Amino acid sequence: MPDPYAASRAAGERIEALYGRPVAELAADAAPGSMRHALLNSFDALQYADRAVTFHAQQLHRLTHPDRAIESVDLGHIADATRRLAHAVTVRDSHAQVLGDVLNSLVRVHDVTSQASAAPQALAVTPAPPPPAPTEPARSR
């Protein structure tokens, strides 16, 4: 059986690797409004979504257990549990995608400084070229 908390577990490991400290320590001194605070809030949301998937899967399993007689009154509950599980999976996958994208965009600070000292020309900022002029004037309606 796959790990039901794989998404949040992987994200937690990446956050700890990024900051070099356990998530609990990072949360204790994260200043509201900071990137770390936002990152940890997103991580909490992913953990909650992982737990919701597990809860709704267990609920559906309980309702459809082979040893349980399913009556017509149970069909609405089974349909509702199925819908809730599908929604929980969608929410979890969305949180995992966004948090993963944010984590992929971040690098450890010492990695940036070591890259900067190794290749200072890579940090030179060149202005972006101006956008091309429109070929025809904009028309108002």
N, C-alpha and C positions, 0 to 999 in steps of 0.2 A: 504494500500500500504506500502511495506517495506521501511525503511529509506534508501535512496540512498547513504547516507554518513556514514552508520553504521560502516564500516571497519575503516575509518580514525578517526571517532569520538571515537571509542573504543580505538584505539591506542593512540590518544591524551590524553585520560583520564588516560591510563596506564603510559604514560610518565610523566604526571603531578603528579601522585601518587608516581612514582619512585623517582622523584627529589624534590617533595614537592613545586613546583613552576609552574606557568602557562607556557605553551609552548612558548609564545611570549617573556617572560623574559629569558627563557633558550636560545632561539635563539639569543638574543641580545648580550650575552657574551660568546657564544660558540666559542672556539678557533679552527681555521681550523686544521684538522688533529687529533682532539680529538675524543674520542668515542661518546661524546655528539653531536658533529658536524655531525658525520656520522649517528647517530641515527636520528637527526633532518632532515638531507637530505633525508633519507629513508622515514621519515614521510611525508615530502613535496611531494615526488614521489607518495606516497599512496594517498594523498589528490588530487593530479593532476589526478591520475588514477580514483578516485571516480568521479571527475567532468567530465572526459571523458566518463565514463559509462552513466552518466545522460544526457550529451549532445547527445550522439549517440542514446540513447533510445528515447529522445524527437524528434530527427531527423527522426527516423524510424516511430514513432507515427504520426508525421506530414505527412509523405509520405503515410501512410496507414490509415489515418483517415477515418472513415465510411462515412463522408459527402463529401469526396473528390472523384472525378472520377479518377480512375487509368487507364492510357492509356499505350500502349505498350512501349512508350519511357520511362515511369517511372519504368519499371521492372528492368532495369540496375541500376538505382539509389536505388531502394529498396534492390536489392541484395547487392550492395556496402554498404549501411547503415547497413544491417544485418551482413555483414562480419566485418565491423568496430566495431559494438557493441560487437560481439563475441570476437574480439581481445582485446577490452578495458576491457571486463570482465576477460579475461585470465590474462592480465597484472595486473589488480587490485588484483585479487586473489593471484597472485605470490608475489606482494609487501606485501600484508597482511600476507601471510604465513611467509615470511622471517622476516618481522618486528615483527610479533608475536613470532617467535622462538627466536629472539634476546632479546625481552622484557622478555620472559620466563626465559632466562638465567641470567638476571640481578636481583639483590636484592638491597634494600636501604642500604646505608652504615651503618646507625645506627643498622639495623637488623643484619648485619655481625658482628659488634663489640659487640652487646649484646649476640649473639650466641657464640662468641669467649670467652667472659668472663664467660659465663655459662658452657661451655664445652671446656676447653683448650685442652684436649686430642684429640678432633676432628680435631684440626688444625695441629696435628703432621703429618709430611710428611714421608711416608715410601717409600723407593725406589722401583720402579717397578722391578719385577723379569726379568732377562735377557730372551730374546726370545729363544725358544728351538732351538737346533742345527739342521740344515737340515739333513734329513735321507739319502739323496744321494747328491753327488756333483752336482752343477749346470753345465749344458752342454751348450757349445757354439755352435752356428750354423755355 
